[in-house]
Every structure is written in C-alpha cells, then in structure tokens.
C-alpha cells in the first residue's frame, strides 16, 4: 500500500480529561509519526499538537478517526498527493 507524507493538527479543548487518551493513541501509532510539536495556547485554553506523519491513508484515517472520536478533540489532516 502506498504511503503518504502529511500533517495532522489536533486541537484539544479539555486537556485534563483527554491528555492520557490522546497520548495512548499517539503511542499506538508511534511508528508512523515522524515529528510532533505541542503548543499550549493559554488565552483560549487550547492545546495544539501538530504531527508530521508517513503512512498509508488507511493508517492515517484510523489515527484521525480514533482521535476525532474523543470528546473535546478536533482533528484535521493534509496529505501529499504523491
């Protein structure tokens, strides 16, 4: 299956109740994550995680689907076409 390079942005609005769940999912998919950057944005009480990934569209869909199913989490991805 073809792999693509892309980015996934995760916005967390309820860090205290979801941090452990988010980290567990990211650990599960650790083999497809090239890089990760986390930034707290205090004025809006948001926590933003940016991921760079290299994986099949199925794996990226599974990762974003699991994250998006968590309450207080928003996820968006952008992938290369090649």
N, CA, C and O atoms as a GROMACS GRO file, in nm:
protein
  328
    1UNK      N    1   0.084  -0.117   0.000
    1UNK     CA    2   0.000   0.000   0.000
    1UNK      C    3   0.089   0.124   0.000
    1UNK      O    4   0.190   0.129   0.070
    2UNK      N    5   0.051   0.224  -0.079
    2UNK     CA    6   0.128   0.348  -0.088
    2UNK      C    7   0.122   0.426   0.041
    2UNK      O    8   0.018   0.433   0.107
    3UNK      N    9   0.236   0.484   0.076
    3UNK     CA   10   0.241   0.570   0.194
    3UNK      C   11   0.250   0.715   0.149
    3UNK      O   12   0.306   0.745   0.043
    4UNK      N   13   0.196   0.802   0.230
    4UNK     CA   14   0.199   0.945   0.202
    4UNK      C   15   0.258   1.019   0.322
    4UNK      O   16   0.250   0.974   0.436
    5UNK      N   17   0.318   1.132   0.292
    5UNK     CA   18   0.364   1.222   0.398
    5UNK      C   19   0.257   1.328   0.416
    5UNK      O   20   0.199   1.376   0.319
    6UNK      N   21   0.232   1.364   0.539
    6UNK     CA   22   0.130   1.464   0.565
    6UNK      C   23   0.140   1.521   0.704
    6UNK      O   24   0.230   1.488   0.781
    7UNK      N   25   0.045   1.608   0.734
    7UNK     CA   26   0.037   1.668   0.867
    7UNK      C   27  -0.100   1.640   0.928
    7UNK      O   28  -0.200   1.627   0.857
    8UNK      N   29  -0.100   1.631   1.058
    8UNK     CA   30  -0.225   1.617   1.133
    8UNK      C   31  -0.221   1.722   1.244
    8UNK      O   32  -0.124   1.731   1.320
    9UNK      N   33  -0.326   1.801   1.251
    9UNK     CA   34  -0.338   1.901   1.357
    9UNK      C   35  -0.447   1.856   1.454
    9UNK      O   36  -0.558   1.822   1.414
   10UNK      N   37  -0.413   1.857   1.581
   10UNK     CA   38  -0.504   1.815   1.687
   10UNK      C   39  -0.526   1.934   1.779
   10UNK      O   40  -0.430   1.991   1.832
   11UNK      N   41  -0.651   1.973   1.799
   11UNK     CA   42  -0.683   2.081   1.892
   11UNK      C   43  -0.760   2.020   2.009
   11UNK      O   44  -0.864   1.957   1.991
   12UNK      N   45  -0.706   2.041   2.128
   12UNK     CA   46  -0.763   1.982   2.249
   12UNK      C   47  -0.824   2.093   2.334
   12UNK      O   48  -0.756   2.188   2.372
   13UNK      N   49  -0.953   2.081   2.362
   13UNK     CA   50  -1.020   2.182   2.443
   13UNK      C   51  -1.038   2.138   2.588
   13UNK      O   52  -1.075   2.219   2.673
   14UNK      N   53  -1.013   2.011   2.616
   14UNK     CA   54  -1.028   1.960   2.753
   14UNK      C   55  -0.908   1.872   2.785
   14UNK      O   56  -0.918   1.749   2.785
   15UNK      N   57  -0.796   1.935   2.811
   15UNK     CA   58  -0.671   1.863   2.829
   15UNK      C   59  -0.673   1.769   2.949
   15UNK      O   60  -0.622   1.656   2.941
   16UNK      N   61  -0.730   1.813   3.060
   16UNK     CA   62  -0.722   1.732   3.182
   16UNK      C   63  -0.791   1.597   3.167
   16UNK      O   64  -0.746   1.498   3.226
   17UNK      N   65  -0.899   1.592   3.091
   17UNK     CA   66  -0.970   1.464   3.080
   17UNK      C   67  -0.925   1.382   2.959
   17UNK      O   68  -0.955   1.262   2.953
   18UNK      N   69  -0.854   1.441   2.864
   18UNK     CA   70  -0.821   1.368   2.741
   18UNK      C   71  -0.672   1.348   2.716
   18UNK      O   72  -0.636   1.273   2.625
   19UNK      N   73  -0.585   1.412   2.791
   19UNK     CA   74  -0.440   1.403   2.764
   19UNK      C   75  -0.391   1.258   2.762
   19UNK      O   76  -0.315   1.219   2.674
   20UNK      N   77  -0.434   1.181   2.858
   20UNK     CA   78  -0.390   1.041   2.866
   20UNK      C   79  -0.441   0.962   2.746
   20UNK      O   80  -0.367   0.880   2.691
   21UNK      N   81  -0.564   0.984   2.705
   21UNK     CA   82  -0.621   0.913   2.590
   21UNK      C   83  -0.551   0.952   2.460
   21UNK      O   84  -0.521   0.866   2.377
   22UNK      N   85  -0.526   1.081   2.443
   22UNK     CA   86  -0.456   1.128   2.322
   22UNK      C   87  -0.317   1.066   2.316
   22UNK      O   88  -0.277   1.016   2.211
   23UNK      N   89  -0.243   1.071   2.426
   23UNK     CA   90  -0.108   1.015   2.427
   23UNK      C   91  -0.108   0.865   2.404
   23UNK      O   92  -0.016   0.813   2.341
   24UNK      N   93  -0.207   0.794   2.453
   24UNK     CA   94  -0.215   0.650   2.430
   24UNK      C   95  -0.235   0.620   2.282
   24UNK      O   96  -0.173   0.528   2.228
   25UNK      N   97  -0.321   0.698   2.216
   25UNK     CA   98  -0.344   0.678   2.072
   25UNK      C   99  -0.220   0.713   1.993
   25UNK      O  100  -0.183   0.641   1.900
   26UNK      N  101  -0.154   0.823   2.028
   26UNK     CA  102  -0.032   0.861   1.957
   26UNK      C  103   0.078   0.757   1.976
   26UNK      O  104   0.154   0.730   1.883
   27UNK      N  105   0.086   0.698   2.093
   27UNK     CA  106   0.184   0.591   2.116
   27UNK      C  107   0.153   0.468   2.032
   27UNK      O  108   0.243   0.403   1.979
   28UNK      N  109   0.025   0.438   2.019
   28UNK     CA  110  -0.018   0.324   1.937
   28UNK      C  111   0.026   0.341   1.791
   28UNK      O  112   0.060   0.243   1.724
   29UNK      N  113   0.026   0.465   1.742
   29UNK     CA  114   0.062   0.494   1.604
   29UNK      C  115   0.201   0.556   1.594
   29UNK      O  116   0.233   0.622   1.495
   30UNK      N  117   0.284   0.535   1.695
   30UNK     CA  118   0.416   0.597   1.700
   30UNK      C  119   0.506   0.564   1.583
   30UNK      O  120   0.593   0.644   1.549
   31UNK      N  121   0.486   0.449   1.521
   31UNK     CA  122   0.573   0.409   1.410
   31UNK      C  123   0.548   0.490   1.283
   31UNK      O  124   0.631   0.486   1.192
   32UNK      N  125   0.437   0.562   1.273
   32UNK     CA  126   0.407   0.643   1.154
   32UNK      C  127   0.432   0.791   1.178
   32UNK      O  128   0.424   0.871   1.085
   33UNK      N  129   0.461   0.829   1.303
   33UNK     CA  130   0.482   0.970   1.337
   33UNK      C  131   0.629   1.005   1.319
   33UNK      O  132   0.716   0.947   1.384
   34UNK      N  133   0.656   1.101   1.230
   34UNK     CA  134   0.793   1.147   1.206
   34UNK      C  135   0.831   1.253   1.310
   34UNK      O  136   0.942   1.251   1.363
   35UNK      N  137   0.739   1.344   1.338
   35UNK     CA  138   0.766   1.451   1.434
   35UNK      C  139   0.639   1.497   1.501
   35UNK      O  140   0.528   1.477   1.452
   36UNK      N  141   0.658   1.560   1.617
   36UNK     CA  142   0.544   1.606   1.696
   36UNK      C  143   0.582   1.736   1.766
   36UNK      O  144   0.692   1.748   1.821
   37UNK      N  145   0.490   1.832   1.764
   37UNK     CA  146   0.512   1.957   1.835
   37UNK      C  147   0.383   1.992   1.908
   37UNK      O  148   0.275   1.992   1.849
   38UNK      N  149   0.394   2.021   2.035
   38UNK     CA  150   0.278   2.058   2.114
   38UNK      C  151   0.292   2.199   2.167
   38UNK      O  152   0.397   2.238   2.217
   39UNK      N  153   0.184   2.276   2.155
   39UNK     CA  154   0.186   2.416   2.197
   39UNK      C  155   0.060   2.446   2.277
   39UNK      O  156  -0.051   2.427   2.226
   40UNK      N  157   0.075   2.492   2.401
   40UNK     CA  158  -0.043   2.538   2.475
   40UNK      C  159  -0.076   2.680   2.432
   40UNK      O  160   0.014   2.762   2.411
   41UNK      N  161  -0.204   2.709   2.418
   41UNK     CA  162  -0.248   2.845   2.385
   41UNK      C  163  -0.339   2.892   2.497
   41UNK      O  164  -0.461   2.879   2.490
   42UNK      N  165  -0.278   2.948   2.599
   42UNK     CA  166  -0.347   2.985   2.722
   42UNK      C  167  -0.463   3.084   2.704
   42UNK      O  168  -0.565   3.066   2.770
   43UNK      N  169  -0.451   3.186   2.618
   43UNK     CA  170  -0.562   3.282   2.608
   43UNK      C  171  -0.697   3.217   2.573
   43UNK      O  172  -0.802   3.267   2.613
   44UNK      N  173  -0.694   3.107   2.501
   44UNK     CA  174  -0.818   3.039   2.462
   44UNK      C  175  -0.835   2.905   2.532
   44UNK      O  176  -0.929   2.831   2.502
   45UNK      N  177  -0.744   2.872   2.625
   45UNK     CA  178  -0.745   2.744   2.695
   45UNK      C  179  -0.745   2.626   2.598
   45UNK      O  180  -0.819   2.529   2.616
   46UNK      N  181  -0.660   2.636   2.496
   46UNK     CA  182  -0.646   2.530   2.395
   46UNK      C  183  -0.506   2.471   2.403
   46UNK      O  184  -0.412   2.535   2.449
   47UNK      N  185  -0.496   2.349   2.357
   47UNK     CA  186  -0.367   2.281   2.344
   47UNK      C  187  -0.363   2.224   2.204
   47UNK      O  188  -0.453   2.151   2.162
   48UNK      N  189  -0.258   2.259   2.131
   48UNK     CA  190  -0.249   2.223   1.990
   48UNK      C  191  -0.130   2.130   1.971
   48UNK      O  192  -0.019   2.157   2.018
   49UNK      N  193  -0.154   2.019   1.902
   49UNK     CA  194  -0.048   1.926   1.867
   49UNK      C  195  -0.042   1.917   1.715
   49UNK      O  196  -0.143   1.894   1.649
   50UNK      N  197   0.078   1.936   1.661
   50UNK     CA  198   0.100   1.922   1.518
   50UNK      C  199   0.187   1.798   1.496
   50UNK      O  200   0.294   1.785   1.555
   51UNK      N  201   0.140   1.709   1.410
   51UNK     CA  202   0.214   1.587   1.378
   51UNK      C  203   0.256   1.588   1.233
   51UNK      O  204   0.183   1.637   1.147
   52UNK      N  205   0.373   1.534   1.206
   52UNK     CA  206   0.414   1.502   1.069
   52UNK      C  207   0.416   1.350   1.062
   52UNK      O  208   0.478   1.284   1.145
   53UNK      N  209   0.347   1.296   0.962
   53UNK     CA  210   0.330   1.151   0.953
   53UNK      C  211   0.374   1.099   0.816
   53UNK      O  212   0.375   1.173   0.718
   54UNK      N  213   0.408   0.971   0.812
   54UNK     CA  214   0.437   0.899   0.687
   54UNK      C  215   0.369   0.764   0.701
   54UNK      O  216   0.417   0.675   0.773
   55UNK      N  217   0.256   0.748   0.631
   55UNK     CA  218   0.175   0.627   0.650
   55UNK      C  219   0.078   0.611   0.533
   55UNK      O  220   0.064   0.699   0.449
   56UNK      N  221   0.014   0.497   0.530
   56UNK     CA  222  -0.092   0.474   0.431
   56UNK      C  223  -0.214   0.557   0.469
   56UNK      O  224  -0.229   0.598   0.584
   57UNK      N  225  -0.299   0.581   0.372
   57UNK     CA  226  -0.421   0.657   0.400
   57UNK      C  227  -0.510   0.582   0.499
   57UNK      O  228  -0.583   0.644   0.577
   58UNK      N  229  -0.504   0.450   0.497
   58UNK     CA  230  -0.582   0.371   0.593
   58UNK      C  231  -0.532   0.396   0.736
   58UNK      O  232  -0.613   0.415   0.827
   59UNK      N  233  -0.400   0.395   0.754
   59UNK     CA  234  -0.344   0.418   0.888
   59UNK      C  235  -0.371   0.560   0.936
   59UNK      O  236  -0.403   0.582   1.053
   60UNK      N  237  -0.359   0.657   0.845
   60UNK     CA  238  -0.386   0.796   0.883
   60UNK      C  239  -0.534   0.813   0.919
   60UNK      O  240  -0.568   0.883   1.013
   61UNK      N  241  -0.620   0.748   0.842
   61UNK     CA  242  -0.763   0.753   0.873
   61UNK      C  243  -0.795   0.689   1.006
   61UNK      O  244  -0.880   0.739   1.081
   62UNK      N  245  -0.728   0.578   1.037
   62UNK     CA  246  -0.750   0.512   1.166
   62UNK      C  247  -0.705   0.602   1.281
   62UNK      O  248  -0.773   0.614   1.383
   63UNK      N  249  -0.589   0.665   1.264
   63UNK     CA  250  -0.536   0.754   1.368
   63UNK      C  251  -0.628   0.874   1.389
   63UNK      O  252  -0.665   0.905   1.502
   64UNK      N  253  -0.665   0.942   1.281
   64UNK     CA  254  -0.750   1.060   1.295
   64UNK      C  255  -0.891   1.022   1.342
   64UNK      O  256  -0.954   1.099   1.415
   65UNK      N  257  -0.938   0.906   1.302
   65UNK     CA  258  -1.070   0.861   1.347
   65UNK      C  259  -1.074   0.836   1.496
   65UNK      O  260  -1.170   0.875   1.563
   66UNK      N  261  -0.971   0.770   1.550
   66UNK     CA  262  -0.966   0.743   1.694
   66UNK      C  263  -0.955   0.873   1.774
   66UNK      O  264  -1.021   0.890   1.877
   67UNK      N  265  -0.872   0.965   1.724
   67UNK     CA  266  -0.857   1.093   1.794
   67UNK      C  267  -0.986   1.174   1.787
   67UNK      O  268  -1.030   1.230   1.887
   68UNK      N  269  -1.047   1.179   1.670
   68UNK     CA  270  -1.169   1.257   1.650
   68UNK      C  271  -1.288   1.205   1.727
   68UNK      O  272  -1.384   1.279   1.752
   69UNK      N  273  -1.284   1.079   1.767
   69UNK     CA  274  -1.393   1.021   1.844
   69UNK      C  275  -1.391   1.064   1.991
   69UNK      O  276  -1.489   1.045   2.063
   70UNK      N  277  -1.279   1.122   2.034
   70UNK     CA  278  -1.268   1.166   2.173
   70UNK      C  279  -1.339   1.300   2.192
   70UNK      O  280  -1.332   1.388   2.106
   71UNK      N  281  -1.408   1.313   2.303
   71UNK     CA  282  -1.480   1.437   2.333
   71UNK      C  283  -1.380   1.551   2.358
   71UNK      O  284  -1.282   1.533   2.430
   72UNK      N  285  -1.406   1.666   2.298
   72UNK     CA  286  -1.319   1.782   2.317
   72UNK      C  287  -1.195   1.783   2.229
   72UNK      O  288  -1.103   1.860   2.253
   73UNK      N  289  -1.193   1.697   2.126
   73UNK     CA  290  -1.078   1.688   2.035
   73UNK      C  291  -1.126   1.717   1.893
   73UNK      O  292  -1.225   1.661   1.847
   74UNK      N  293  -1.054   1.805   1.825
   74UNK     CA  294  -1.079   1.831   1.683
   74UNK      C  295  -0.953   1.793   1.606
   74UNK      O  296  -0.842   1.822   1.650
   75UNK      N  297  -0.971   1.728   1.491
   75UNK     CA  298  -0.858   1.678   1.413
   75UNK      C  299  -0.876   1.713   1.266
   75UNK      O  300  -0.985   1.702   1.211
   76UNK      N  301  -0.767   1.757   1.205
   76UNK     CA  302  -0.765   1.782   1.060
   76UNK      C  303  -0.633   1.728   1.004
   76UNK      O  304  -0.530   1.734   1.071
   77UNK      N  305  -0.639   1.676   0.882
   77UNK     CA  306  -0.517   1.626   0.820
   77UNK      C  307  -0.502   1.680   0.679
   77UNK      O  308  -0.600   1.714   0.613
   78UNK      N  309  -0.379   1.686   0.635
   78UNK     CA  310  -0.347   1.724   0.497
   78UNK      C  311  -0.235   1.631   0.451
   78UNK      O  312  -0.134   1.614   0.520
   79UNK      N  313  -0.254   1.571   0.332
   79UNK     CA  314  -0.159   1.470   0.283
   79UNK      C  315  -0.105   1.510   0.146
   79UNK      O  316  -0.171   1.580   0.069
   80UNK      N  317   0.016   1.462   0.117
   80UNK     CA  318   0.070   1.480  -0.016
   80UNK      C  319  -0.007   1.393  -0.114
   80UNK      O  320  -0.065   1.291  -0.074
   81UNK      N  321  -0.009   1.432  -0.240
   81UNK     CA  322  -0.076   1.350  -0.342
   81UNK      C  323   0.017   1.245  -0.398
   81UNK      O  324  -0.028   1.144  -0.451
   82UNK      N  325   0.146   1.267  -0.387
   82UNK     CA  326   0.243   1.173  -0.444
   82UNK      C  327   0.282   1.067  -0.342
   82UNK      O  328   0.362   0.979  -0.372
   0.00000   0.00000   0.00000
